[in-house]
Amino acid sequence: MARKTKAEAALTRQKIVQCARQVFSQAGVSNTSMEDIARKAKVTRGAVYWHFRNKSDLFMAVRADTGSLLQLSHPTEKSPLRRLELSLQNALQRLTGESGTQETYQVILWKCEFVGEFSPVRDDLMLGGENFVQEVAKLYRTAQQEGQIDPAVDTLLLARETFCFFVGLLKLWLADTAAQSFRPQASPLITQYLQQKQAWGKHALTVSRQKPKSNS
């Protein structure tokens, strides 16, 4: 058999990744074997192992192919809270409009047990989450400086709250396959969540200005 060219090998690898995502999404990671993926991709089991050491390595390739939803977009937006809202809405739009993204996050949030060989995958996901938290904390610090949120709030804790809110929302969005509750309300929930932060910030500023100054 003739040796494959680099281009052909790259196409085979991409096909394996795409088929793995589909099988993981349908059956779950623990119920999927490398042979199942090879059968779906119409390649040999050896071809799968030629490109990927094991199932966790293939899973990481699936995730890398999709990219992370937990990242800030709209770098030219001057308002930090508005930028955060646009970033979260953009992630939601990707989840809604891209079948591959939806399949990948269905696997990450619902159909994978992060034990054994998948423990490093969990650690990598947590690192990505922590990076997102740090970026959001920077936005909140800027919002504080601009008087958009409560000046006394701990911006790192607030960023962690936002992370929990958004990951929980994504998970519930994926579970709502009938689109009866969370899917139609996810976008307004994001808007309301950040509007509340701004409203509380304005209230805190108003209260602080109304406090009588102590006589020295």
N, C-alpha and C positions, 0 to 999 in steps of 0.2 A: 504494500500500500504506500502510495506517495506521501511524503511528509507534508503536513499542512503548512501553508504560509502563515506569517504573523497575522495578516488580516483575517484569514479563515479561522485561526485559533481565537482571535478576539471576538469574532462573531459567535463561535461556539460557546465561549465563556459567557457572553451576554445572554445567549439563549438559555443556558443553564441557570443563570441568575433569575431571569424572568420566570422560568418554569418553577424554580424553587419557591419564589414568592407566591405563586398561585397555589402550589401544593401546600405550603405552610399555612396559607390563609384558609384553605378548605379543610385540611385535616388536623392542623396544629403541628407544632414542631416535634413534640415527643412521639407523635404517631406517624411521622414521616421518616422514611429511610432514604439513604443516598440512591438506592435502587429505584425507589418510587420517582425520584427526581430525574434520574437517567431515563426512565421509561417515558415520563412526560416530555422530556426534551428530545426524545428519540436519539439518544446517544448511548454509548456503552457506560457501564459503571466505572470502568477504568478512565474514561474521558472525564468524568466528573472529578475523580481523584487526581487526575493530572493537573487540574486547575485549582482544586481546593483540598486542603489537608483533611478536613473533617466537616461535620455539619455546622459547628459553630463558626468556622472560617467562612463557610458559604453564607450563613446567616448574616455575618458582618458585611459581606459583599452585597447582599440584598439591601441592607440598611444604607450602605454607602451609595449604592446606585440611586436610592430614593432621595437621600439628603435629609437633613433635619428640619423639622417644623419649628423647633425652638431656636429661632434666630431672628435678629432684628433686621428689618428692611427699611426702606424709605429714608436713607441717610440724609437727604436734603431737607426733610421736615424739621422745622425749627422748634416747634413745641414738643417737649419730651413726652408728655402724656398722649398727645395726638400721634406721635411716632409709635409709641407702644401700642396704642389701639390699632393703628394701621397694620403693624406687624402681626398682631394676633389675628386680625381679620384676614390678612393675607394667608396665614397658615391655615385658617379655616376654609378659605376658598380653594387652597390646594387640596385639602382633604376631600372637599366636595367634588371638585372637578377632575382630579387625577386618580384613575382607578388603581394605578400602581402604588401611589402614596397611601391610599385607603387600605389596600391589601397589606402593605408593610406595617402600618400602625395597628391594624387589626391583629397582626401577629405579635407585635411588640407589647401591646397593652392587654391582649386577651388570650393569646394562644401560644405562649412560651413560658416554660418553667426555667427560671434562671438558677439552676443548680448544676453541679458536676462540671462538665466541660463548658457550660454556659455561664458559669460564675464570672469569668472575665468580661463577658458581654454585658452583664448587669453592671459591673464596675465601669465599663466604658459609657454606658447610658447615663449612669449617675454623674460621671465627669462632665458629659455634655450638658446635663441639667444644671450642674453647678456653674458652668461657664455662662449659661443663659441667665442664671440668677445674678451673677456678678455684673453682667451687662445691664440688666434691668435695674439693679441697685444704682448704677451710675446715672441712668435716666431719672430715677426718683430723686437722687441728690441734686441734679440740675433743676428738677421741678421744684424742689424745696427752695433753692436759691432764687427762683423766679416767682416764688410766692404762690405756686399752684397747689401744693399739698401742705399738710400740717408740718410746721417747722420743728415740732418736737418728736415726730415719728421716727422710729428706727428704720432707715431705708433698706437695710439688708433683710430685716425681718419682713418688711413689706414686700420685697422682691421674692422672698420665699413663699409668702402667701399667694402672690400672683402666680408663681410656678405651680403651686398646689391647685389653685383655681383652674388654671388653663389645662393642665394634664388631666385633672378630673373631668373637665368639660369635654376634652377630646375623647376620653374613655366612654363617657355617657353618650356622646354623639355617635360613636361607633356601635354602641349597644342598641341604640334606638333605630333599629332597621326599618321599622314601620313608619318612621318620621312622624310620630304622634306627639312628641313632647320636646326633647332636647334639640333635635335637628332644626326645626323651624325657629326655635328661640335662641339658638347659640349665638348668633350675631348680635341681637339686641342685648343679650346677657353680657357680652364683652363690653359693649358701649355703656351699659348701666353700671357695670363694675367700676370702670374708670371714671365715670361721671361722679360716682359716690366719693371716690378718693379726692377729686377736685372740690366737691361740695364740702366735704369735711375739712379740707384745707382752708377754704374760705371762711368757714365758721370759726375755726381755731384762730385764724388771724383777726377776725372781728372781735372775738372774746378777748384776745390779748391786748388789743388796742383800747378796749373799754375798761380794762382794769385800772383802778386809780393808782397813780404813782405814789410810792411811799415817801414820806418826808425824811430827808436826811438830817 
